[in-house]
Structures are given as C-alpha cells and as structure tokens.
Amino acid sequence: MSKPIPSPPPGFDELSVDERIDFVQSLWDRIAATPEQVPVPDWHRRIIRERLESYRTNPEAGRPWADVRTEITDKLRDR
C-alpha cells in the first residue's frame, strides 16, 4: 500500500500559478513515461467499443480530425 501524500505537497501553495502548472505537468510527464502502468478503466474500454461500432455502422457520419482541430482552433482564436 502506498503511503499518503500531503495534499498539496509542502511549498506548493507558495509557487506562482505558472510554477504550479509546470509542477503538475512534470508529474504527468513522469506518469506518461510508463503508459503500460496506467490502468484503463472498464468504462473507457466500453466507450471505445461503442464508438468503434458506431463508426463501423456509419463511417461517413464522422469528420476528419484536421477539420475538427481547425474548427476548435478558430473558435478559441475568436474568444
């Protein structure tokens, strides 16, 4: 069993917002470095199966990622 970690860790609240974001990003980078150790919940797998089945049933209903990304980027730029 893992030992409890203080939340937030000591000194975290004294960091600037940018430093806190960098800290959290570095934690995520360490976790992402070993993706085989990150558990995938059953509900994620279920959603993936459902979406794949939906795509296989009606592939023309989807949109290319490049189009979706451009639309999102444009919306964010207009904010």
N, C-alpha and C positions, 0 to 999 in steps of 0.2 A: 504494500500500500504506500502511495506517495505521501510525503509529509505536506501539511498545509502550508500554503504560501500566503504571506500577508498581502492584503488587497487594499490599496495598491502597494507595490513594494516600497520600502523606505526611500525617501528622496524623490519619488515620482511626482508628487504634487508641487515640488519646488521647480520642476523643469518648465520651460516655456511650452506652449502648445506645439510648436514645431519640433521641439526635442521629444515631447511625449509621442508624437506621431512617428518620429524616427525610431524611438524605442520599441513601439508596438510593431512597426514594420520589421525591425530586426528580429523580434521574436517570431513573427510569422515566417520570415525567411529561413530561420533555423528549423521550424516545423516542416516547411515545404521542401527542405533539403532531403527529407526522408519520407516521400509520399507513401511508400509501402507501409509505414507505421501509422498513417492517419486512417482511422476507421471510417467506413462509408455506411451510414445508417440504412436500414432496410427501406425506409420511406424514400430515400434518394433513388435507390435501385428501382423501386416500384414506379416512380415518376419517369425515370429514363425509359423503362419498358413501355409505359403508356404512351410516351411521346414518340418513341420509335414505331410503335404500332400505328399511331395516328399518321405519321409520315408515310409509312408503307401503304396505308389505306388511301391516302390522298396527298401524294408528294407535291402536286402543283399548288397546294394551299400555302406552302412555306415561302419564305423570302430569303434571298441571299444575304449572308452576314454583312457583306460590304454595304448593301443598301441600308440595312438596319443601323449599322455603325454610323454611316453618313447622316442619316436622319437624326440620331441621338446627338451627334456632334453639332449639327446645325441648331437643334433646339437648345443645347447648352450654350452655344455661342450667342444666341438671341436673348439670353437672360439678362 
